[in-house]
């Protein structure tokens, strides 16, 4: 399911969840605003839920 995410969503989510960076640390590392990190993580989680729910139903 992770591979189905766009690169920018996947890398941001992995930094925060797997890399255990704070949202601010991820923003600094990626050189993007904090709000963008928050949006990307939220969108990535939402899309993962959708992919996983669809996989469960099949």
C-alpha positions, 0 to 999 in steps of 0.5 A: 500500500505504501508504494501506491502513495505519491513519493512526497506523501510516502517520504513525509509519512515515513520520516514521521512514523518510521523515522520518528521525527517530529513534524517540525524536524521533518519540515526542516529536513525537507525544507518545507513549511510545517503545515505542508508536513501536517497536510501530507501526513494526514493525506498519506494516512487517509489514502493508506486507510482507503487502500487497506480497506479496499484490500480487505474487501477483496 
